[in-house]
Amino acid sequence: MVSARDELQAAVSGHPGSQLLLGQERLVRAVSFPGWLESWVLLVQGAQTSLEVLRDAWVWRARPPWASSSQHWNMWSICEFLLVTLLSLVLINYMKMQWSARPLPPGPSPLPLIGNLWTLKFSLHPDILNQIAKRYGTTFTIWMGQTPIVVLHGLQAVKDALVSLSEEMSGRPVAGYAKALARGRGIAVTNGHIWRQQRRFGLSTLRNLGLGKRGLESRIQEESRCLVESFASNNGKPMDCNYVITHAVANVISAVVFGHRFSSDDVTFQKLVEGNDYLFVSLGSKWGRLYDAFPWLMNRVPGPHQKAFGKKEYLEDFVRNELKYHQENVNPEEPNDVIDYYLAQITKTKDEPDTTFDYDNLVQVVIDLFIAGTETTTTTLQWALLFMLVHPEIQEKVQNELDAVLETSPVYEDRKRLPYTNAVFHEIQRYANVSGAGVPRSNIKDITLNGFHVKKGTIILPDLGSVLHDPKYWETPNQFNPNHFLDKDGNFMSNEAFLPFSAGHRVCLGEQLAQIEMFIFLTTLLKTFSFRLPEGVTEVNTNYILAITLKPHPFKICAVPR
Ligand code: HEM
């Protein structure tokens, strides 16, 4: 076989323009798909030849050796060559995308390099995904740049994958940015053995913490009393409730993981909450996507992603300090929080060769619980208060039911005696749809989805928003309507399409904690205050802001004591 270098040399000794064309020709031959391997060899050879020509042109400047004294390097040829090379590369890239799209479910045609990013407006907008589903059905493919994502739309498609193929669908795609932040540790962005061990530990610890007299519920009740004080201190004046709710929710997680709460004046705690918030937002940012695409480069350039790494370090130091305190002061016989349980687990498993329980994983598990549990719950509670402002008649009906039923501080068990309140809280979660299009998964084995063969390792997005608004399961999917959860006699009625926490092996780890928390916070607040719009304000924006969660626009609220 004649090597690229031999061909180049032959060309150099021949016609002056032929070496320019050689690289082009190889690139064009690569497009004609002789086969994957051959195609790549030609592509690499084409690029190599082209680079060598350019290098020589640079070294010899305006006078290459084959040129006679009157012949000068023609800049036009270089420009022409570069243009054709570029176009060829774009064309190759496009054809490769089309080629790899063949076995995947149908979807809008991707553009070279950017895929469907333009159509998607560079994010996973629920309305756009709806439009695509109308055209291509419940299982379709979109391209985020060069990466195909199979989207599952509506309850049936999501259930067929997450529930019927729970094990196969239990992978999490871990792109560059999340990987760099979590460094392969913890629960939310790990896979395989490490994920299984850490997740199992997380679940059993949350269950253990729910029991006993210092159980989760009494901690949440304690926090709800502090939240009431924060609202009350504003004396019914207009306030932005984001800050107080975020602190209350972060304090519940603090109680779970560190075993104690923090005063909202505590500067270190404020920095923890702020860092946690920053990291969560940055995970969904454009800088994060740039990092996914060019990790080597992004590691070397400044930007908000570098700030996120700094915040992550602060969070890690914070957790390590707590860890040290626990090691020095806590009785291992009486575990009281996640750190205590984890330390006991490290000791218990230290001689097991395949153990993944160590201090680094401990730190990441704690951070995962903070990141996954704070923003989602805070945002849902914000939506809850916003919907109460927009639907004062619903707020009043809930309050009447609470007055009639509750005599003492609410406990989660009370939901069974409060069917209307329970229905309203479920409807808040359904309608708010804080997880938007959901969290991506990947399949750990080859599977068939809706008749399409999907190869192991494909990114699959179970669109949870489409389930929570699936017209087959909700009478008025686009209206806030508590009747979605009530039967004709006014009893609470569950709905199989209520999946805000997802489903299957990777279902939200904090589902129960979040539900208890939201129930106790909201019942306590609505029993104590009437929530009203500030005087003179007649309208509220109920559209969402598309961040990593679907967030409400900032709003002011008056908490008037009842
Ligand atoms: C309203 C509140 C919440 C909502 C709507 C929510 C929703 C979700 C969703 C949709 C997922 C992705 C599941 C999947 O991969 O399909 C998830 C994962 C997760 N959530 Fe939540 N969540 C909430 C609260 C919490 C809380 C309070 C905690 C912790 C205490 C928590 C911890 C986690 C963790 C650790 C994961 C990753 C699980 C894994 O990858 O195995 N979440 N959550």
Residues whose N, C-alpha, C, O or C-beta is under 5 A from the ligand:
A	BS01	HEM	I187 A188 R199 D368 L369 A372 G373 T376 T377 T380 S435 V439 P500 F501 S502 A503 R506 V507 C508 L509 G510 L513 A514
